[in-house]
Amino acid sequence: MDLKSVRKVICLLQKHPLIAELEITNMMGLSKIRIRRSPSSSSENQASGIEDSRAGTMNEKAVSITSPLVGRFLATADSEERPLLLEGDTVAEGDTVCYIEALRILRPVISEVTGIVQQVLPEIGQSIEYGQPLFLITKSDSS
């Protein structure tokens, strides 16, 4: 494949974020290109767009609790327990709100605000990036 063809494929993938896998083989079978997106990459892009639009409509008291590190989102340390935070729950500054699993070690995420949980953004087990919003919190009047 020449560079022009590769650019066309890249443009195609950018225009169609729901394409999860693409394989191209030329007629002679001499060159083959396989592109796979991670299962969550297209859904994460869509989710971030939804989060951005929702954040724009939130009032000034809404803040997000963000991930302090890269890892996997866990709502509780034990899968048998109730999640630490659900929508509508009250959270206080200093509370553990969830865990991020990194290198097989559970690391707690601590709240820096007091308020009510509006939304839990990631799914349990979802890969999380540094600084990614985890919860939307409506700050209490006292904070």
N, C-alpha and C positions, 0 to 999 in steps of 0.2 A: 504494500500500500504506500502511496505517496503522501506527502505532508498535507496536501490539499484535501485528500479523502479523510485523513485523521481529523482535521479541523472540522469537516462536515459532521463527523460522528460526535465530536465534542459539542458542537452547536445543537445537534439533535437531542443529546442527553440533557443539556441545559434547558431546553424548551419543554422537555417531558420528564419532570422529576419523578414520575411514578414508575419509570422503567427501572426495574431492579437488576436485570442482567441482559447483556447484549453480546452476541458472538458473531463475528464476521470471518468468513473463510473465502479466499479468492478461488476462482474456478479451477486453477491448477493444484490447489491444496498446498501451495508453497508457503503462504503466509496466513496466519490466523491471529485474530485479536479477540480476547474475551475480557469484558468489563463487567465487574460485579460491584454493586453498591452494597454497603452493609445493610442489613434488614431494617435498621432503625434510622438510617441517614435521611431518607425521604420523609419519613414520618416526623423526624426531629425538625426538619426544615419547615414542614407544614405547621407543626406545633409552635415553633418559634414565631411564625407569622401570626398565629392565633393569639399567642401571648402578647405580642406587640400591639395588636389591635385592641385587646382587652385592657392592657395597661394604659392605653391612651384614653379609655373611657372611665377609668377608675378615678375616684376622688383623690384629693391631695393627701388624705390620711393613709392611703394604701401604700404599703412598702413591701419589698420582697426580701425573703431570706434566701441568700445565695450559697452555692456550694463552695466550701473553702479548698476543695481539692478535686482531682479527677478520680473517678471510681464508679461504683455501682450503687444506686439509690436503694436503701432498705428502710421501710417505714418502722421497723422494730428490730431489736437484736435477735429475737427468736421468732421464727415464722409462725409459731402456734399462738403468739400473743396478739392482742388488739393493736393496731397501729398507734404510735405515740400521738399523732395528730390527725384529725379528720376535719372536714369542712364544718365550720360552726363552733369548733372547740376554742377555748381560751388558752392563750399562751402567755407566759410571763418571761421577762428578761432573765436569762440564765438557765431556762429550761432546755433539756435535750429534746430536739424536735424530730430527729431522724438519725440514721447512721449512713455513712458512706463506706463501702467496702473497697479497700485499696490494698493490693498485695496480700489478700486473704486476712487482713486485719480490719476490724470494725472500728471506725472512728466516729465519735459523736459530733453532730452539728448542733451548736448552741445558739439559741435565739438571742438577738441583741435588742429586741423590741418586745413590748407588751401590747396585746391586742387579741383580735378574733381572726381565726383562719378563714379566709374567703375561698381559697382554692389550693389544693395540693396539685402541683403541676406535673411532676414526672410520675410514670408508672413504676410500681415496685419491680426492682431488678433492672431498670433502665440504666444505660450508661450515661454518666453525668460528666460534664466538663467543668473546669474551674470557672467560677463566677456565674454559672447557670442558675437562674431562678428556680427555687424548689417550692416555695410557698408564697402566696400573696396574703398579707396580713393587713387588716384594718386596725390602725393604731388606736389605742384607748385615749380618751380625752386627757387622762392623767399623765400620758407620756409626751 
